[in-house]
């Protein structure tokens, strides 16, 4: 029997009292004295530290490295930019997996391929053999020279970050990479892992550095975890293990790669790959998978069985090899199974909290017939007994960082729901009205609203919004045969036609442009109108073929404050093409500065514009404290890519347009979209604006905007709020100069006072932290929801937000605030300084400030920057008389 290999950390494992076992040719710790359960729970609650130096690490270089990787791996290696990694598989010719692996691109010249320990020699021989087909491929086995550690769990970032002496952590997204230094040695960091944890790092360091890094991570609070808990963690996350869910089945046949759900993310048929090992059978498997997901009748010979998650409902433990039955017939076999622990959370939603209590549950993965679906009852034969189980979609969810949360499946979940008897209808009516009155009094007289996307309507705007047009229709379009005259499809629309025309004129005057489309009923819809119009415009030369989507879009990433509507997950989804280079939507994000992630790095932006030639650039953010670089982007586009359309989504800053902030069309924007109810005084609607000259190419795009507004995007365009918006436009044009200056002055005073009170305010101190209505307060990783809730209990309404360093809204460590609404109620700089001190008292010192906030609000009850006085009151009375 060959001698077992040992990692550089072997003596550390022995010193910690680890139980050592043979694994993949290595002597590895299966558990430490506290045991597998405690190690599992420690990882899920704080942080687990794993020695994974036994895994194979191959460096792949040479001018043919990419072509080689495209042939021998299933994923699209061409999709990897420097600083990115991807899950992949090493396929055989039949569409089975020789191994699963991770491919990293830390630098330009080389790729790093990590493979399973037990398959290292086999993988090396396979890859070395295939490398002979390529002229210049350099393979180097770094397994001995480079150590690998895995740090997984909610506290991992806090444990790792203090050890970095230079460099930085990767961006807070899975598969992002970075290079840093620890005690003078280079440390490669990947946001990857095998536990399902949303906060996860895998660390690559020189062999000589590994022991010091291991010791430092343990000293900072990590828990050493062995192979036993590594297996229960990956099983709970539903991740495949080679030799169980990948490789050979119980009969010695290859399990199809697409039997594993994760393989959908690991196999690419990008044209950039060309023909690759096993591509034909893999394509057949994918075709079968699509038919299965579409519930097409079988048999699905290319994918007869799939790996699915099982939860046991009866007491017992399913082990690998146990048979699975449905209606008395064997339908599969358990590939992995055990009893796993989990933490119990209390509370609901974002306010749920981890407790000190834990439970246990029996879970499994099984290779079962492809016709089975989540929710289907099955049984598992264990020691002669048939134990009831159910197929489930997952055992764990990781999209709410910093914690991964167990999803528990109980028989009680299928209990019939019995709705309580409803009260009488008049009781419901009375309750609704009374609650609405209470809520309105609270929001308007007893609390201070700092949500930057909200505002209070003036009395005239509110009353006009419920006047008679509120229930009417007024569909219309311009007809060229009538010299562009608007044709309405309903009668009784003369008044609303006048309102729309007057509103368009007011908004053109306000924005300094020639055209405004006022029919969109939200800012998101306004963006959808633009995206749809651009697709229409790009296909103007070919109306017979399938319409192509926008090939490339540059925007702000959502974690850096980008608008949701400008994301592939938002309104952009159906309009942007998938990049053949990356297999992902063709979206490039603005690069930002490491020390100020709210500011665009224009030099790096120029390089990306040169490389990608985006057809659309979207400026504007929901997390916005600086002016957008419209002038600079215009200059870049004119020099590098003149056909690019520059859109400025001014949703948050529409009410600041002018010489005190930005004038988008003078600065070079092609189109402006925005919400009309944030810093602008209006009802909740949206708009699209352009300054295109007639009979030019930009005007053709504008005509597409009009077509895609109606009939492309909407029918009834909410005429009541349209009427209210016209009054708001009158107010804005009448009072904008003083209002806009006051908003920015108040925001600066508020931000500075918060900073002076000892709170962490984002932004450039030389600008008093902001150039807009927004102030961003950093309150600590994942503490945003808690602080926001405490402020609400004390009658201050804010918006918790993930900062650019955080993984998502559930890990939010920032508070986003805006001064626009309270500026309209008359608050000035000194008043915001008083408010800042109250917030300091609550956040830093834990004091209750509710009564002080109510007293402060009582000084500011009358809305300003709107028409008032006897004449306005007379008009209000006239409206009340007919409402």
ABEGO torsion letter per residue (X at the ends): XBBBBBBAAAAAAAAAGBBBBBBGGBBBBABBAAEAAAAAAAAAABBBBBBAAABBBBBBBEAAAAAAAAAABABBAAABBBGBBBBBBBBBAAGBBABBBBBBBABAABBBBBBBAAAAAAAAAAAAAAAAABABBBBBBAAAABBBBBBBEAAAAAAAAAABABEBBBBBBBGBBBBBBBGGBBBBBBBBEAAGBABBBBBBBBAAAAAAAAAAAAAAGBBBBBAAAAAAAAAAAGBBBBGAABEBBAAGBBBBAAABAAAAAABBABAAAEBBBGAAAAAAAAAAAAAAAAGBBOBBAABABBBBBBBBABBEBBBBGBBBBBGGBBAEBBABBBBBBBBBBBEBEAABBBBABBBBBBBBBBBBBAABBBGBBBBBBBGGBBBBBBBBABABBAABOABBBBBBBBAAAABBBBBBBBBBAAAAAAAAAAAAAAAAAAAAAABBBABAABBBBBAAAAAAAABAAAABBBBBBBBAAAGGBBBBABBGAAAAAAAAAAAAAAAAAAAGBABBBAABABAAAAAAAAAAAAAAAAAAABAABBBBBBABBBBBBAAAGBBAAABAABAAAAABBBBAAAGBBBBBBBBBBAABAABBBAAAAAAAAAAAGBABBBBEBABBABBBBAAAAAAAAAAABAABBBBBBAAAAAAABEAABBBAAAAGBABBBEBAABABABBBBBBBBBABBBGBAAAAAAAAAAAAAOAAABBBAGAAAAAAAAAAAAAAAAAAAAAAAAAAAAAAAAAAAAAAAGBBBBEBAAAGGBABABBBBBAEBGAAAAAAAAAAAAGBBBBBBBBAABAEAAABABBBBBAAAAAAAGBBAAAAAAAAAAAAAAAAAGBBAAAAAAAAAAABABBBGBBBEAAAAAAAAAAAAAX
